[in-house]
Amino acid sequence: MRKLLIVIGVAGLFMVGLAAAPAQSQSLEGTLVVTKVVEGPVPEGTEFVITVDCPVTDRSAEVDPEGLGVSEELTFGEEGGSEEVSVPFFADECTVTETEDGGAASTTYAGEDVPGGCDVTANEDNAVVDFIEPVECEVTVTNTFEEEPPPPPEPEPAAQVVTAPTFTG
C-alpha cells in the first residue's frame, strides 16, 4: 500500500509539473524571408524573378527525397518587397538566385546569420542559407539602376569665315 501511495504521489507531482510548464510549440519548419530592394530609377513595369531552391540533402532517408524539397519562383514588381518561403525540416539548405534582374546595372546578395539558427553565405551570384534549426532567416537581394546620362549638348554652329583671294592674275 505504501508503494502504491508513493507511486501515485510521484505521478501526481509529475502531472502538476506538466500542467504548470508553459506550452512550447516547436515548429518543424523554418522560414526564409526574401526581401527585394531596388535602388535608382527603375523603368515602369519592371519585374524581378528570384528562385528559392531548398532540396532535400539527407539521402539516408527511407523515403524518396524527390519532390520533398521546396523550389519556388518569387516575382516582385518595380517597388520590391518581401515574401516568405516555408522550409521543411528535412531541407536544411536553400539557395536564393535572381534569374530576372530587370536590366539592373548590378545585383548584390546579403543576409545575417542567426546564431544557432542559420548561416547565410552571400556572393555575387547567389546566397546560400544553411538551416541549423527551424528559425526565420532573411536574404536581401538588391538591384541598382544607374541614371541615364543627359544627352550631349547640341553643337553650336561654326562661325562663317570670309576671305579674299591673295593673288590676282
Number of C-alpha atoms within 10 A of each C-alpha: 6 7 8 9 10 11 12 12 12 12 12 12 12 12 12 11 11 11 10 9 9 8 8 6 6 8 11 13 17 22 16 22 16 22 19 25 18 19 15 12 13 20 12 9 9 14 17 21 17 21 19 21 19 25 21 21 13 11 9 8 10 7 8 10 16 8 9 14 19 16 17 12 14 17 16 18 16 18 15 18 14 14 14 14 18 15 25 19 17 19 21 21 21 23 19 25 19 23 13 14 18 17 15 19 12 13 18 17 22 18 19 15 16 16 9 10 15 22 18 21 17 20 10 11 12 20 23 22 23 19 26 16 17 21 18 18 22 20 25 20 23 20 23 18 18 12 10 7 6 6 6 6 6 6 6 6 6 6 6 6 5 5 6 5 5 5 5 4 2
